Amino acid sequence: PPASQNNEQGSTLRDLLTTTAGKLRLGSTDAGIAFAPVYSTGTASGKSGRTMPNILDDIIASVVENKIPPNRAPKINVKTEIKEEQKDDKNCIQDDCSKRYSDIQYSWICDKHVLWLRDHKNSNNWKLFKECWKQGRPVLVSGMHKKMNFSLWKAESISLDFGNQQADILNCKDSIISNTNVKEFWDGFEDVSKRQKVKNGETALLKLKDWPSGEDFKAMMPARYEDLLKSLPLPEYCSPEGKLNLASHLPGFFVRPDLGPRLCSAYGVAATKDHDIGTTNLHIEVSDVVNILVYVGIARGNGVLSKSGVLKKLEEEDLDDLLRKRLKDSSELPGALWHIYAGKDADKIREFLQKIAKEQGLEVLPEHDPIRDQSWYVNKKLRQRLFEEYGVKTCTVIQFLGDAIILPAGALHQV
């Protein structure tokens, strides 16, 4: 509109709402109606339906609730309010929330990037978790195996119950997938001599890929499914019936992501010559994920690192002091090494990996996404370059037996 009309019609959406609010009459307040009716119910002539002006006026009136005087725009600085909320959150992190959550056993690891809840039984954990979760930070909860029936999750137990099943097995080094009996995988889980060999005689690093998953898991393993559900950390968020687990409560017409559960099982790299490969390459999940380490196998056979050798390899990582302390605790059993990145760094990491691919003479197609394709495990040397050249720091977490790692959707990670 012409400048002369700005004062009347409103030059911004806020002004429009404000000026309109004063001109509308709301529904009867005697009946306790806070909002105007959304549409008119009809006319005396019998014509029913709604008219566009009424709909717009009523919706606008509903939005502003007639609380704003007609000629006075509200002085609301949205950016300031958001900053204040973020400031409060940050202060909570910096102060360790020690006063507000003195009844919760917790620590911060990875330069205060990851919350570690040390007592899985504390019913107030979810309150501190909420503070951390709304900032998109990963959370570690330890001791979950103490609530579980450990015998159900042993390698020989699963092999005995489901050895005749067929499943896809991935060779983590060359990404070749073969379909074979589950028993073959589990027989070699702790006995290296029974593992497959590749062409050059090396022991294959195998992964049982998401077997079983979702409804198959519940149908095939009802006892294990129930054991898992009763042992989930922070049930308000993680349980399928949790009141804050929004994905589980989506209406049926939404296309839901696969919410699992799924069993992810893989050999460790301790028996391989190349320790620069992973069992799960760098990728992003489309939903929040909770990953519980329910069993750690101790491999035996030629070429396997001793326990002290494994600990020594882990100590070479860029670890938080608290994680180093856990490594020295003989009651703790380390089983998986995670590297986690914030979702905001995805574009930098993507650019970095494409740069490395070109350096290695690989073809980089325009539609190629190294993260989506899960084609990279970022080794120690590359992680150092990523920090030096792009300022992206790796959050390194060791997952011990019974640890639950909870990741927000969009967080990059490899294992």
N, C-alpha and C positions, 0 to 999 in steps of 0.2 A: 504493500500500500504506500501512497505518498507519505512523505515525512509528516505532513500536517495531521495525518490520521493516526499516527503512531500512538498518541496518548489515549485515543479512544479504543482502538482495536488491539493494542498491545504489541510491542515490538519483539517480545520474547514469549516463549511458551509460558513462563512463570507469570508474566504480566497478563497474558490471555486468561489463564486460570483465575488469577486474582480478580480481574475486572469482571469476569463472568460470574464469579461466586456471589458477588453482591447483588446481581440482578435476578438471581434464581430463588424461588421459594422451595424450601425442602418439604418433605412429607411431615405429617403431624407429629410434633414432638410429644403430644399428650400420650400417644401410644408407645412412646419410647423408641420411635424410628429415628435412627441416626443418619440415614442416607435417604436421598430422594428415590422414588421408584425408578427402576431401570427403564421402563417403557410405559406409555399410557395404555390403559386397559380397553379403551374403545370410546365410542361416542353414543349419544342418545339415539341417533338414527339407526343404530344397530351395526354400524361399520366397526369392525374391530381391526386390530393390528397396531403397528407402531410407525411413527413418522421419524424421518431422519433427524430433524431439529431436536425433537424430544429426546431421542436416544443420546445425541451428543451432549445436550444440555444436562441431562440427568447423569451421564457418566462423569462429566466435568464436575458437577456438583458433588457427586459421590467421592471423587478424588480429593477435593479440597475440604469437604465436610462443613462448608460454610463457616469455617473458623477464621478466615482471613478477611479483614475489612476491605471494602470494595476499592478504595483508593490508596491502599498501602501494600506495597510488595514486601513479602517477608525477607528479612535480612538473614539468609541462610547461606553459609559458605560450606558447600558440600566437601570441597577439597580439604578445608581445615578440619572438618569433623572426621573425615577419613584418616587424615594425618594424626589427629589426636588419638584415634582408636589404635592405629598402628604403633604410635608412640607408647601407649599403655602396654600393648602386647610386647614391644621390644623391651620395655622396662621390666616386665615380668620375666623375660628370658634373662636379662642381664643380672637381675637380682636373685635369680634362681627360684623365684616365687617362694622363698623360704618361709615368709610369714603366712602367706595365704594357704600353703599346702604343707604345713609342718607335719601332718599326719601321714604323708606319703613318702615311701622310700624311693628316691630317684637320683639320677646323676645326669649331667650333660656330657656327651662325647662328641668327637669330631669337631672340635672348636665350637661347641654349643650348637651344632647343626642337627644333632640327633638326640632325642630324649630317651633315656634308659630307665624304664620302670623295673625296679629290682624285686618287688614283691607282687607276684601275679595274683595273690589272694585279696589284696586291698580293694574293697568295693568302691573306694573313692578315686581310684586311678583315672577314671573317665573324665573327672573334672580338670585335672592337669593335662590329660591327653587333649581335651578340647582346645585348651589354650595353644598348644603346640600345633594341633592339626589344622587350625584355621590359617596358619602361616605356611602350610604346605611342607612341614618338616617330617622326615621319617621318624618312626618310633620303634624302640626295641623293648620287648617284654621278655624277661628271663624266667626259667623254671617251669614252663608249661608242661614238660614231660612228667612232672611230679603228679599231675592230675590225670595222666593217661595210663591206660593198660599197656605197659611197655611190651609185653609178650606179643601183642597183636602186630607190632610194627617191625619185628625182627625179620631180617632177610630170609632166613629159612622158613619162617612161618608163612610169609607171603608166597614163597616158592612152592611150599607144600600145598597151600590152598588153591593157587591159581597157575601152577606151572604149565598146565596144558593149554592155557590161553594163548592166542596169537596177538602180537602187538608190533608196532613200528619201533625199531631200534635205530638210533642215530649215531653214526660215528662222528664224534665232535670235531675231529681233526680235518676230515675231508668232506663233511656234511652229507655223506652217502647214507641213505635210509634203506634198511632192509626189514622185511617182515619175517618174524621168527617166533619160536616158542619163548614165552616169558621165562621158563625154567632155565634156559640157556644163559639169559642175562643174570638171573639171581645166583646161579651156581658160581659164576665168576665174580660176584660182588665182593667177596672177601678172600677168595682163593684165586690169585693171579694166574696160576698154572692152568686154570679152566677158562680163561678169557680168550676171546678171538684174537688171532694174529693178523696183521695186515701184510702186504706183499713183501716188505723189507724185513719181516720177522718181528717188528715192534708189536707190543701189546696195544690193542685198540682201546681207545677211551670212549666208552659207550654210554648212551643215555636212553632210558626208557621214556619216550616222549609223551608226556601228559596222559599216562595210562593208569587207571581209568579216569575219566573226567565227567563232571556234571552228574546227570541222571544215571549214567552207567556206574559211577562210583557208588551211589546210594543203593542201586539194585544189586551190584556184585558184592559189595562189602558192607552190608548193613551194620554189623557190629563195629567195624572200624569207623563208619560214618557217624554213628551215635557217639563213639568214644571221642572223635574229633570235635563234634559239635558241643559236647559238654565241657570240652577243654579249651575252647576258643578264648583268647584274651579279650578284654573290653567288650563283653557281649552286647552292650548297648549299641555298639557300632558294628561289630564283626559277626554276630549271630544273624542267621537269616530272619529271625523274628525280632531282631533288635529294633528298638523304637527309633533309633537314629541311623539305621541302615536304609537309606532312602532307595537304593537300587532294588532292594527286595520288595519294596512296597509300590513300585511303579505299576500303573494299570496294565492290563493284559495287552492293550493295543500298542504299547511301546515295544520296540525291538531291543531287548535286553542284551547286554554283553554276557558272555559265558561266566557266570558267577561261581562256577566250580561246585564242590571242591574237586581238585585234581591232584593226582599223586605224581610228583616229579622226582625221579630217581636217577642217579648217575654215579659212575665210578669216579674216584678221586684222581687227581693228576700225579699223586705221589708215586705211582708205578709206571709213569711214562717218562721218556727222556726229555720231552719238551714240556717245561713247566709254564710256558707262555701262551697256553691255550686255555680256553674256558669251557665249561659244560653248558653255559648259557651266555650267548653273545650279547653285546650291548643292544638294548631295546627299550621300548616304552609300552606300558600296559594302558588300555583304554579305561580301566576302572581301578579303584583303590584295591590293593592286594594285601592279604596277610599270609605270610609264609612261615610255617612252623617246621623246625628241624626235628623230626620225630625219631630218627635213628641215624647213628654214625657207625659205619662198618670199619673195622680195623683190618686193612689188607695185609696178607701174608704171602710170601713167595720171593723168588729171585728178583732183584732190581728194585724192590720196594724200599722207600725211605723208612728208617726207624722212626719211632715217635719223636725222639729228640731231633732227628733230621727234619721232620715235618715242622716242629716248633721253630727250628732255626730258620727255615724258609719263610715262615710267617713273620718272624721277628724282623726280616729284611724289609717288610712293608712299612709304609708311612702310617704308623699306628698311634692312636691316642694312648696316653699313659695308663688309663683305666683298662684298656684292652690288653696292654702288655702285662698288667697285673693279673688279669684273668688267665692269660696264657701260662703263667707260672703257678697257677692254682691246680694242684693235681686232681681235684674233684671235678674240674671242668674239662669237657671233651670238645675240642674245636672240630668243626666239620665242613664249613664252607666259608669262602672268602668273597665278600661283596665289594663292588665299587659302585658308588651311587652319585648321581649328579642331579642338580636342581633342574626342573623343567625349563626355567628361563635361559639355561645355557644350551638348549637343544640346537639352536641355529649355529652357534659358534662351533659346537662339536661336529655338526654335520659338515660345515665348511672345512674344518680341520681334517676330517677323514677323507673328504674328496681331494684335498690337497695331498695327503699322504698317498692316496691311490694313484694320483698322477705321477708322484715321485717314483712310485714302484712300477711305472709303465702300464698300469691297468687302465682300461677304457672306462671313462666316466660319462655315462649317458645322461642327457638332461633330465630324464624321468627317474633316474637312479637315486634312491634315498638310502644311504648306508645304515640308518637307524631302523627304518621300517623293514628293510630287507634282512636285518639281523646278521650282517655279513662280517662284523668286526668284533674281535676281542681286543680291547685296548691294553697292550702290555705295559710293563713298568716304564720302559724307555719312552713310549708314546705318551703315557700319562704325564711324564716330566715335561715333554715338549708342549703338550696341551696347556700346561700351566705357564710355561715360560713365554709361549707365543700368543696365547689367547687369554691368559689370566684365569683360566677355569681350573679350580682346585678339585681334586678327587676326594670324596668322603669314603674312607676305607673302614669297613666293618667286618669283624670276624663273627660268624654265627656259630655259637656253641650248641651242644645238644639241649633241646628244650627251648631255645630262643625263638621268639616270634618276631619277625621283622615286618612292620606295617608301612607300606609305601603309598603315598598319594598318587592318584592318576597323573601321568605326565612326567613322573620322576624317571630319569634314565638309570638303568642299572645293568650290571653283568655279574656273573657268578662263576 
